[in-house]
Each structure stands twice: as structure tokens, then as C-alpha cells.
Amino acid sequence: MAEAYAHRLARLDPAGFLLPHAARRLCLLTGQSDFATSALAADKLAFLARVAPAETLVTPVGFPWHAAFAAPAAKPVPIVMASVRNARQWIWARRNSLYRDALAEIVATLIARTEQRLLLVTGSCGVDLLADALGRLPASGPEIRAAIVGPAGRMPPAGRLAGRLVVQGRRDTWSRMLWRGPVDVRPDCGHLGYYEDDATRAAIAAFFAEPRS
């Protein structure tokens, strides 16, 4: 499964990435609950719209930010299956060289097409995907700021982020088991509640509105 999916990511047509060149960009980076699509649910689209600073281009799909994954899912993914698929990607980002290479190449494309400031919201194992990719890429490109939400994984390498905000809900037992890094904001929500939580939205909007470092 890992090799087949990694090969699919590696063969994506560069012209199909939904990442036009932009001075300032906001993206969501999470694991995929459905390997056929990265179309974002309404709550995630509304969340990104609420936290995006002015004059920032919001990418309306999730990783891998490509037209081949933009069609909505035919039916909702059961939570158990979504969890299994996210766990697979968490493992692949640590142990599968083909997947790690494809992941790094896609994140490199994202960075190359952003000129000044790249804002990222990572959800759950998304922080682990970001950590592995940045650890394999040269330290150049735009300023990168990450709002790390419900983290499950590793902190990105020191010096690769111009700023970070770690949000972990007080009722998020999943993140509490899988994150050993710092926590900056503790809203009253669980692992699936961040995108509709007012305190989370307010904290991330303020973080992204901070002037460049």
C-alpha cells in the first residue's frame, strides 16, 4: 500500500498542483482520511477563511494540493477507517523511503511557489509529515509559520519555522498520548473539535496576523 501510494504521489503532473505562485499562502496539512481525495469539508474551509490574514491566498484543498485529489468523496469515511489511514501515514513518514521522498518533493513544490510567507495549519499527524519533509529540504524559501493543531508526532526541525503555535485541546486524549512537545493554547475541545472551536480560531487568527519576524 505504501509503495503504490508513494508512486502515485511521485507521478503527479506538476501542472496539476493547485498552488499558483503567491506572495502569501495558507494551507492545511493533515493526513488523508481517504487516499482518493483531499477535498476539504465545509468546516475546514470555513476555518481557513476565518484565520487567513488579508491578502493571503487560501488553498481550498488539503495535501497533496493537486487537482487529481480535488473531487469530493463519494461518501463519508468512517472514523475508524480514517484513523487507520492517518496512522499509516504517520508510520510511512518515519519508515518508508518512497513515501518520504514523495512527501518532501510535494512540500518542496509548495515552498517554491510561495514567495514571502507560507502559513500552515497542521492537524494531527500533519505535524509529523511537515517535520519529516522540512528535515529533508534545504533551509531556504519563504518565512514559514505553523499553527500546530491537535499534534500527533514530532516538532519540525529547530530553525525551520519562523513561528509556531501549538494548540492542544484539554479533552484531546489522542494528542496527549502522541505529543511530547510544548503546548501554547489549551482550548476546551477534543481531537475532532478544533475547526469549530472559537478559542482555537481566535488564537490562530491572531498568530497568523503577527508581523513578519
N, C-alpha and C positions, 0 to 999 in steps of 0.2 A: 504493500500500500504506500509506504513512504517513498519508495523509488519511483513508482508510477506517478504519484502526485508531484514529486520534485521535478521529474522530466516534463510534466505538463507546464509547470511554472517556468522552467528554463526555456521552453519553446514559445513562450508568449510573444506575439508580434509587438515590437516596440511602438509601432504606430497606434496600437490599441489601448495604451495606458491612458486613463482619464486624468492625466496630470499635465495640463498645458503649462508652459513656463509662466511663473508668477513670482512677484516680489515677496509676497507674504501668503502663506498657505496654512490651512488647518486640516488635519487628517485624523481619522480614527484608526487605531491599530489594535486589533484583538485577534484571538484565534478564530478560525472559521467553524461555525456550528454545522455548516453544510458545505461540502467541498465543491459543490456545483455553483454556488452563488456567494457573493459578498454584498448583495443589495442590503441597504440598511433599513431597519424597521422605523416606523414613524417616530417612536420615542427617541431614538438615537439621532435622527435627522433634526428633530426639534431641539434636542440638547445641543448639538453642534451650532445651530443657528443662534441659540441663546448665549453661548460662551464666546463666539467668534468676535474679535475686535473689528472695528471699522476697516474697510479696505483690505480685508483678508479673504482670500478665495477658499471656500469650504469645498472639500472633495466629498461628493454625495454618495460614495460607495466605500466599503471597507477594503482591507487588504485582500487581494493584491492590487487593488485600484485599477482594474483593467475591464475593458468592455466585454470580454469573454465571460466575466462573472457578474455582469450588471443586471441580468434578468432576475426578477423576484422568484423566490422558491415557490414550487407548486403547492406546497402545504407546509405548515409549521413543523419545525424539528422538535421531537420530544426532548425534554430537558435531560433525560438520561443519555440519549444519543449525543446531544450537544456537548455534554460533559466529557463523554468518551473521546470525541473528536478533538476537543481542546486539550485533553490530556495527551493525546497522541502528538500534537504539535509541540507541546511542552517538552516531550521526550525527544522528538526529532531535532529540535533546536539545540539540543545538547549532544546528541549521539549520531545523527545521520548526516554524513558529509554532503551528500547530494542535496538534501533539503536545505542545509545551512548555506551552501553555495548559492542556490536559487533565491533564498531569502535575502542574502546580502546583496545580490545583484538587483533585486527589485527595490530594496531600500536605497541603494546607490542611485537608481533612476529617480526616485523621489527627491533625493537630496540634490541631484544635478539639475533638476528642473525647478528648483526653488532658489531664488537669488539672495534674499536678505534674511528672512525669518521663517523657520519651519516650526509650527505649533502642532504638537501631537497629544492626543488623548489615548493612553493605553489602558485597555481593560483586561483584567485578569491575567492570562498568560501572555498578553501583548507586551508586557514589560520584558518578559524573557526573550521574546522574538527580537525586540529592539536591542536588548543588551548583547545578544549574540551577533546581530548584524553590525552594530557600531563597533564591536570589538574586532571585526574583520575588515573594516573600511578605513581609509586614510582620514586623518583628523583635519578635514578641510570642508569648505562649503558654508552654508548659511548658519546663522545662530539657530540652535535647536533648543526648544523649551518643551518639557514633557509634563503633562498632568497625568500622574500615575494613579489609576483608579482601581480599587479592589485588587491590588497586585498579588500575583502568584508567580514567584520566580526571583530573578536576580536584578540588582540595580545595574543600569548601564555603566560602562567604564568611567572612572573618575576623569573629569576634564572634557568629556564629550558632550555634556549638556551645559548650556548657558544658564539654565534654571530648571528646577524640578519642584513639583508639589505632589506629595503623596497623600492620597485620600483613602482611608480605610474605615468602613462603617463599623459602628460598635457592635452590630449584630452579624458581621461578616465572618463567620467561623472558618469558612474556606480560606480566605486571605490570611487570617490569623495563623493558620497552620502552615501556610506556604510562603510567608514573607518574613524575613528577619531584618529588614532594613528599617529606616526611620519612618515615622508617620507624622504628618503635619496637620492634618484635619481629620476629625473623627465624627462624621455625621451619624445620625440615628437611622441607619438603614442596613439592610443585608446585602448579600453579594449581587442580587439581581435588581436592587432598588436605586442605584446611583443616578440613572438617567432621568428619573422623575423626582429626585430629591432637591429641594430648594437650596439647602445649605451647600450641597456639592456644586450645584450650578453657580451659586454666588461666589464661592471660593475660587473656582476655576476661571470664571469670567474676570475676576479681579487679578488673578495671577497672569492671565494672558494679556491684560491691559497694561501691565507694568512696562515702563520704557525699556528700550534695549540696554543691555549691560555693556 
